[in-house]
Structures are given as C-alpha cells and as structure tokens.
Amino acid sequence: LERLTAQYFVDRIFSRRTDESAEICRFLNSLLEGLTQLKAYHQAKEADAADGQKLSAKVAPVAYPKYKINPLVEKPVFEILNHLLRATNSYRLSAAVRDYILEMLIRFIPSEKGVGWSHKMVFSEGVLERLLELAGTAGTTSLVNWRSRRSREQDATQSDTSGAGNSGLDQTRLSTTPNTRMTVAVLLAKLWDDMTSDKTRDAFTNGCSDFILDLFADHFLETKVEAASVIGTLFLGPHEVGSSVLSRPGIVEGLFLLTQCPNMLYQTVALDTILLVTHKKEQCLSLVSQAVPILRNLYKSENDGTKIRALVVSKSLSLRQSVKMKSVLEATNQFTFLYPSLKCIDFYQISTFMHTISVLL
C-alpha cells in the first residue's frame, strides 16, 4: 500500500475476466483482515467470554474492550472500503463479483462484526444513492429490456457527444444474481442499525425518501417501477425506513397506479412490492381503502400471475388485520366464484410461496 494506492487494487476488480476479478476480491478481503485484525479480535473476545463463564458468579463481569482500529492503518482501510462502496453500482462488475463485494462490506463496515464506520460511510457523498440504485435494479430481474434511469441518461449523454466510442460493455442494467437483492437489503439493514441517534436516522430516512420520490417524479414508467423495487428491498431490510417512506404523500398512490399499467411485468413488480409491504401488520390498514377497488379490477386480468398476486395481497390484508375486513373478503370470494378451480388452494401456502418468490425477484 505504500508503493501502490488502494485505488490501484480496487480497479483490478473491473477485469473483463470474472475469475480474475474474484481473485482480486479475495485478495482485498485478506488484505482488510490483515490490516484490521478483526478476526483476531473476535476470536480473543469469544475466548474471553468462554473463560468468563467458568468464573464464580460472585465475581463481577468485566466488559471486553471495544474494538478500535490501529490509527496507522485507518486511512488505507477507509480508502479501500470507500472505493468498494462506490463500485457497487458499476456496470463493469459481474454479478458474482458484485455479490462478493456486498458481502465484504457487510463483514467489515457495521459495528456488529466490523470496524463500526457505518455513519462515516453512509453519509459520504453518493454512497447511499448507489446502494439504493442497486436495490432497485436487483428487484427487477424478471423484466425483459428494462432500463434504469441512469442507463438512459448515459445514452442521452453519449448521443450528444460526437465520436463517443462503444466500450463493448452491456450498460443497459447492472448485473445481479438472485441473491443480490437480499444481500443489499441486509447491508442496508446493518447500516441502519448503526444509526443510533434520531438525527442520523432522520438523515438516512430522508435520503431514501428523496431518492424514491425523485424516481416517482420521473415521467418514464420504467423509473417508477425502479422506485417500487427500491421500496420492496427496504421492506426486506430496514423496514422501518420502508414504512416511513410509504407514509410520504404520493408513494402509496404511485404503487397502486403501477398495478394498473398495461405492462404485465410492471404490474408484477408493483404487486410484489405491495405484498412485501403487507407482511408488516401496521401497514395493512392504511392500504385497505385504496387496495380493494384496484384488486377487484386485477382479478379480471388476462394474466394468471397477476390474478394470483392480487388474490394473495387480498388474503394478506385480511389475515393481518384484527378488524373486520368485509370488503376484502367479499372481493376474494368474488375471485373464487369467478375462478372455481382455485377454491381448493391453501391460501396461506400461496402467500408463503409468493413471499419467497418476491424475495428472489
């Protein structure tokens, strides 16, 4: 690190060969372990806890010293982690390498097992927006020919620049795996857990809200789908943030408007997001009045997947409320009357299955 910069090592992960990128990630992981000595610290802490259990109950317990990074390595560790965070939304990363980087960030940044720099990292310029962009893209894997707002903006910039060369890379969307959405949700949740003061939590929530509202304000329908996907990812991770975002004016209305668009895949993303929201009981009541008439219309959809999702949302709303849900139940009964072949289905099993599917999408 004295001869070469942290940027030099991180740049190597953008290799066109996935195996080379993965090897560099493993090298950076070993480098961070050696610099931070986190593994040795936690092993010593666990050994001390085991020895403490053997002592007499009359002896007052002594708290193990809190982890503190060596000031000599603080700068290079920060630079490596900061560069890795800024690489998370790069089009040049393969899906597997992106997941590995997210796992490294979970391992080294939060205070639970890492250096405890969540506040320092999250509020670095552009970091939260990068993670939220990835959260939105990771929830749209089922969409064909879907493009994020950033990819369209880049296309517009390149078309205005004469002689712009083609990099040969696919820049229509970020490469992700079925695990990416849950991994980024876990990272956001752990970062949120380290926001211990009202001031930092408000700043984190406002950052998420502003990002999502900005997406909903875009006139492209694809961008609104991206916003819905971000909300769904938040409910998989820091659901308190998702609840706060959902309470902002226009958010719920935007979700329900997406369920009525002619594109069936966009309807699917919106319904999956609403399904994730309804798994939090306190959100159900606020959705009921707007949901019922829209769900009635979705029952008549020509797409079987849309019909089933609408039915599962109805059942989830009715099962999670202690109040009488007459309107929801009547709508559900109307669905089973129109489609008698579905009467034998265990709706609880469908709900569980659809929740699993929505996590993977």
HUWOUR-V428999 format. One record per backbone hydrogen bond with DSSP energy under -0.5 kcal/mol. NH is the residue of the N-H (numbers start at 1). CO is the residue of the C=O. If there is no record, write none. Layout:
# HUWOUR-V428999
nh & co
NH & CO
NH & CO
This chain:
# HUWOUR-V428999
nh & co
9 & 5
10 & 6
11 & 7
12 & 8
12 & 9
13 & 10
14 & 11
15 & 12
18 & 16
21 & 17
22 & 18
23 & 19
24 & 20
25 & 21
26 & 22
27 & 23
28 & 24
29 & 25
30 & 26
31 & 27
32 & 28
33 & 29
34 & 30
35 & 31
36 & 32
37 & 33
41 & 37
42 & 38
43 & 39
44 & 40
45 & 41
46 & 42
47 & 43
48 & 44
49 & 45
50 & 46
51 & 47
52 & 48
53 & 49
54 & 50
54 & 51
55 & 51
55 & 52
59 & 56
73 & 70
74 & 70
75 & 71
77 & 73
78 & 74
79 & 75
80 & 76
81 & 77
82 & 78
83 & 79
84 & 80
85 & 81
86 & 82
87 & 83
87 & 84
88 & 84
88 & 85
90 & 87
93 & 90
98 & 94
99 & 95
100 & 96
101 & 97
102 & 98
103 & 99
104 & 100
105 & 101
106 & 102
107 & 103
108 & 104
109 & 105
110 & 105
114 & 110
115 & 108
116 & 109
116 & 110
117 & 109
121 & 117
122 & 118
123 & 119
124 & 121
127 & 124
128 & 122
128 & 124
130 & 126
131 & 127
132 & 128
133 & 129
134 & 130
135 & 131
136 & 132
137 & 133
138 & 134
139 & 135
139 & 136
140 & 137
141 & 138
141 & 361
143 & 140
146 & 143
148 & 172
152 & 148
153 & 149
154 & 150
155 & 151
156 & 152
157 & 153
158 & 154
159 & 155
160 & 156
161 & 157
161 & 158
162 & 160
164 & 161
167 & 165
171 & 169
180 & 177
181 & 177
183 & 179
184 & 180
185 & 181
186 & 182
187 & 183
188 & 184
189 & 185
190 & 186
191 & 187
192 & 188
193 & 189
194 & 190
195 & 192
196 & 194
201 & 197
202 & 198
203 & 199
204 & 200
205 & 201
206 & 202
207 & 203
208 & 204
209 & 205
210 & 206
211 & 207
212 & 208
213 & 209
214 & 210
215 & 211
216 & 212
217 & 213
218 & 214
218 & 215
224 & 220
225 & 221
226 & 222
227 & 223
228 & 224
229 & 225
230 & 226
231 & 227
232 & 228
233 & 229
234 & 230
235 & 231
236 & 232
236 & 233
237 & 233
239 & 237
241 & 238
242 & 238
243 & 239
244 & 240
245 & 241
246 & 242
247 & 243
248 & 245
251 & 248
252 & 246
252 & 248
254 & 250
255 & 251
256 & 252
257 & 253
258 & 254
259 & 255
260 & 257
261 & 258
264 & 262
267 & 263
268 & 264
269 & 265
270 & 266
271 & 267
272 & 268
273 & 269
274 & 270
275 & 271
276 & 272
277 & 273
278 & 274
279 & 275
279 & 276
280 & 277
281 & 279
283 & 280
284 & 280
284 & 281
285 & 281
287 & 283
287 & 284
288 & 284
289 & 285
291 & 287
292 & 288
294 & 290
295 & 291
296 & 292
297 & 293
298 & 294
299 & 295
300 & 297
301 & 298
304 & 302
307 & 303
308 & 304
309 & 305
310 & 306
311 & 307
312 & 308
313 & 309
314 & 310
315 & 311
316 & 312
317 & 313
318 & 314
319 & 315
320 & 316
321 & 318
329 & 325
330 & 326
331 & 327
332 & 328
333 & 329
334 & 330
335 & 331
336 & 332
337 & 333
338 & 334
339 & 335
340 & 337
342 & 339
343 & 340
345 & 342
347 & 345
350 & 346
351 & 347
352 & 348
353 & 349
354 & 350
355 & 351
356 & 352
357 & 353
358 & 354
359 & 355
360 & 356
361 & 357
